[in-house]
């Protein structure tokens, strides 16, 4: 099972980032559950589908999200952007 996953921060949407922060906060102590939730989030699958993976598959797929452990390069992120005529300033957490 080859999941379609983002390969860098450039492939992560703002909505996914918001959910990512929630997952990291809720599953700080449970690395396996955190990986299941992240793989479901980014692949578009369900938790149940991800739970069907064996541990080797889970580890392999989760390693593809290793870029999440580092913040995006700020020089490539727009700090100020416009959306629907309004100007916003991004705040990195």
Secondary structure, DSSP 8 states (H G I E B T S, - for coil): ------SSGGG--HHHHHHHHHHHHHTSS-HHHHHHHHHHHHHS--HHHHHTS-HHHHHHHHHTTGGGGS---GGGS-SEEEETTEEEE----
